[in-house]
Amino acid sequence: MNPTTLPSLILLWAALSPAAQTPSTKGLASPTPALPASAKTPTPNPETPIDSAHYLLGPDDQIKIWVLGADEITDKPVRVNPEGDIDLPVVGRIHVVGMTVEQLKVTLVDRFSSELLHPQVSVDMVDFGSQPVSVVGAFNRPGVFQLHGNKTLAEVISMAEGLRQDAGWRITISRQFQNGSLPLPNAKPDATGKYSVAEIKVKDWLAGDNPADNIRILPHDVITASAAQAVYVMGDVKKPGEVPLKDSDSMSVLQALASAEGLGPTPAPQRARIVRLNPHNTARQEIPVDLRRIQNGKDEDLAMKPNDILVVPTSGSEKAALRITEAAIQTLTGVIIWRSY
């Protein structure tokens, strides 16, 4: 099913409406505007340094090794090479990727045992050179980045060239519990119990309303931004089309109607309805909505869920309006299914 036919059906609806304005694809909801250059830069939130006791060594890390009685081992930092090895006098090459400093110490004690009696060894981190962080989803340049030095959430998102225009309302961060819990109020364990997961509202974060949200990002953190979900408004409204959910996972009927710039010239608001689709099958639910009663505070302002369609029929030919509505809903169902894969 071709999703590009949706604007044509919307225009056809408008053409059948009496005193309809000149239809245009500009009637569709605009994408999320680009991030303003004047957006506030959140203030970094200082945190406890990286826990070197649990940190797993990787390429480009630098460590300092001291061995009592081994004059060949100087206090000069040793860098882990791209293959994940270090090369030491006396004991030769050791593959250290995936080890903690304590595990490396045990390995060195074992290696030097053939050369020294009861070797005494110390291993200290000098520089964290291997600090991958994954940036996934609705970013302009998603991928895996290396954290060279301390980086805040804002700095990592800048490394990914910012959020796409179709990004949703939240950023999700997950952190391995071995690196501690995320220092955010809504942090909680995931289903596996291995990760701390928290969400940040994009709008508040960009406005700098919660500077503490600009946390320090640690190695192996995963930052995810999903594309915005949407509801749809069709029929006798001034601006039919898609309404992105930019602030939450739902939107009230009146908010959706306001995003469509209100009712058209000849609506039948008492016969409006919400069509609720299941993107995984053809099942649908229709919920009657009397817009006048909602506007007058006599009925509840219902919440629309992602992919819901608010249909406002015209007061003219009910049969023609119903025919166009059904065709548009069928096409829109195809668009939603197409987008879900």
N, C-alpha and C positions, 0 to 999 in steps of 0.2 A: 504494500500500500504506500502510495507516494505522499509524504507529509506536506509537500508544497501545495497540495490542493486545498488546504485549510483556509488560507487567505481568500481564495476564490469563493468558497462557500460563505465566508463572512461577508464579502462584498455582494454576493447574490442576495443574502438576507437584507442587507441595507437597501439594495435596489428595489426590493419588493415593499419596503416600508414607505408609507405616505410621507411626503415632505422630507424625504431622507436627504441628508447632506451628500455632497459628492464623495463617493467612497474612495478609499486609498489604503494601500498597505501601510501607510503611516498610522492607521488606526490601531495597529498592533502595539502592545505594550513595549516601551523602549527597553533595551538591555540596561543592566546596571551601569551607571556612569563610571568613567575612569576615576581612579583615586585622585583626589585633588592634591595639587602640589603643596597646598597650604595645610594639609592634614597634620595634626600634631604628632610629633614623634614621642612615643611613650618613654618615660624615664625607666632606665634599667632597674631591675629589682635584684640587689645583691643576694647571693646565696652561699651556702657552705661550699667550699672548693670540692672538686671531683674527689671521690673516695678512692684513693690510690690502692687501698687494700683489696678492693673488689674489681678494680680496673683490669681489663684483659689487654695485654700487650699486643701491639700491631706495628705495621711498617711505619717508619719515620718517628716512632717514639725514641726518646733518649733516656738512658738510665745510667746511674753511676754505681760501679761495682767496687767493693773493697774486700780483699782477702788477706788476712793476717799471714805474713811470711811469704807472700807471693809478690816480690818486688816488681815483677813484670806487669802486674795489674796496677796502672796508674789511676789517679783520680780524675782523669779526663773522661767526659761523658761518652758513652758508647751508643751509637745510633743503630736501631733495628733496620736492616736493609729491606728493599722491596720484596724480597723472597721470604721475609719474616725471620731472618737469622741474625745472630751476632757472632763475631769471630774474636776469640780471646787467646792470648798467649797461654801456653802450656796445655790447655784443654781443647783448643780448636773451636770448631763451629758448633753452635747450639741453635736449634729451631725453637724460638720463644713465642711465636704468635699463639694467642689463646691462653697463655699463662698469666697468672697474677705474679706480682713481685715476690710474694712468699713462695709460690711454687717454683719460680726461677731460683730462689735462694736454696731450696731443698735440692734442686737439680745440680746447682754449682757445688754444694757440699759433697754430693755423691761423686761428681767428676773430680774434685780436688782430693778426694780421700785416697786416691792412689799415689798422690804426690806429697800430701801433708798429713800429719797426725792430728786428728780432731780439728779439721779446718774450721776457722771462724770466718763467716761471710756475711756481708751486708749488701742489700740492693735497695737503691732509692730512685724514685722517679725524678727526672730532671725536666722533661718537657713532654707533654701529651701531643704527639704528632699524628696519631691515628685515632681520629674522633669522628666516625661517620654518623651523619644524621640524615634520615630519609624525609623528603618533602614530597607529598603525594596528593594528586587530585587537581583541583581547579586553580593551579598556579601557572604563571606564564612559562616557567621553565622548571617543571618538577624534576626530581632526581635525587641522587645521593651525593651529599656534599661533605667535605672534611672541615671540621671545626679547628682552624688554626688559631689557638688562643681562646679566650672567653668570648662567647657570642650570646646575645640575647635573642628572644623570639623575633623582634623587629629586624635584627641584622640577618637572621637566617632567612626570613621571608624576603628580604631584599636580595639575598643571594639567589633566590628562586625568581627574581624579577617581579615580585608582587603577585597579588591575586588577579585572576582573570575577571572579566566583566560579568561573567555568569556565575561567579562564586556565590555560595549560599551564605547563610547568616552566622555560621559558626565555624570555628577552627577547633579541631580535636587534637590533643596531644597525648601520646602514650609513652610511658617510661618504664623500663624494667625495674622491678622492686629492689633488685640488688643495688641499684643506684639511688634508692630512696623514693619516697612518695613525692608526687608533684606538689609544689607549694601553692596550690590554688584551692579556694574554698569548696569547690564542687568536685574535687578529686575523689575517685573511688576505685576499688579494684575491678578489673575486668572479669569476665566469666571464668577465665582460667586461674585467676588469682596470682598471675605472674607479672601483671602490669598495673601500673597506676594510670588512670585515664581521667582527663578533665576537658572541659569545653570552655571556649572563650567566645563571647559575642563580638563579631567583626565590627559592628557599628560602634559599640562602646570602646573597643580597643583602638580603632582608628581615631576616635574623638579624644583619646587620651583620658577618658573618664576614670579608668582604673589602672593607674600606672603600675600597680603591683602585678598586673597580668603580664607585663613584659618580662617574663622570667628568664633566667639563664637556661640555655639549652645544653643538655649533657649528651655525651656520646651514646649512640644507638637510640636516641629519642626518635619518634615518628610523628610528623606533623601532617595532618590531613585536612583538606578543605574540599567538600563535595560541591558539585554544581547545584545551584538553587533549584528547588522544586517549585511548582507553580500551581495555581488554580486558573480557571478560565471563565470569562464572562461572554455570553453570546446573546444575540437577539437585539431587541429594541433598546439599545444603550448607545451613548455617543461614541464610545471608543471600545468596540468589542475586541477581544483577543486574550492573550496570555498575561497573567499578573504574577510575576515572580514573588515567592515567599522569601523576603529579604530579612525579616526580623524574627521569625519563629517558624514552627512547623504547621501553623494554621493561620487562618485569616477569617474574620467575621464576614457575614453577608454584606453588611453595610460598608465595610472597608473595601471589599471587592467591587461593590457598586461605585464607590467613590473613585477607585482606581480606573474604572471605566468611564469616569466623568459624568456619571448620573444617567438617568433615564433618557431615552430618545423621544421623538415627537409624539408617537402614538402607542405607548406601551399598554400592556395589560398586567400591571404589577401584582394584582391579586391572584394571577394564575402562574406566577413564576415558580420555578422548582430548581432544586439541586439534583444533578445527575451524578451519582457517585460510582466511579468505575473501578473495576479490579483489573490492573494491567496484565495479570497473568491468565485471565480467561475473559470470556465475553459477558460475564455476569455484571449486572448493574442494578443500582437501587435509585429510586426516584423519591425525593423528599419534597412535598408541597411547601411553598414559601409564599406568604402574603407580604410583599414588600411594604405596602402602605401601613399595615398593622405594626410591622417591625419599626418603621420610621416614626410611628406615633407612640412607640413604647408599649404597645399592647401585646406584642408577641416577642418571644426571645430572639435575640440576634444570634442566629446559629453560627457555629464555627465550621468553616470549610476546610477540608483536609486536602493534602496534595492530590492533584489530578481531578478534583471536583470541578464540575461545570455548573455555573449559575446561568440558567436559561430564562430570559425575559421575553415572553411572546408579545406580538403586536396585538392591538385591539381590532385589527381588520380581519381578513380571511383566516380563520383559525385552521382550516384544512391546509391552505398553502403554507402557512407558517409552520405547522406541524411537519409537513413534508420536508421543508428545508432544514428544520431543526434536526430531524432524524438523520438526514444525510450528513449534516455537519457533525453530529455526535458520533456517527459511525466512523467518519474520517478522523476525528479527534481521538477516538479510541485507538485507531491505528497509529497515530502520532505518538501517543503515550506508550504503547507497547513497543514501538520502534525505539523510543528514547530510553527504555528501561533495559536495553541490551547493548 
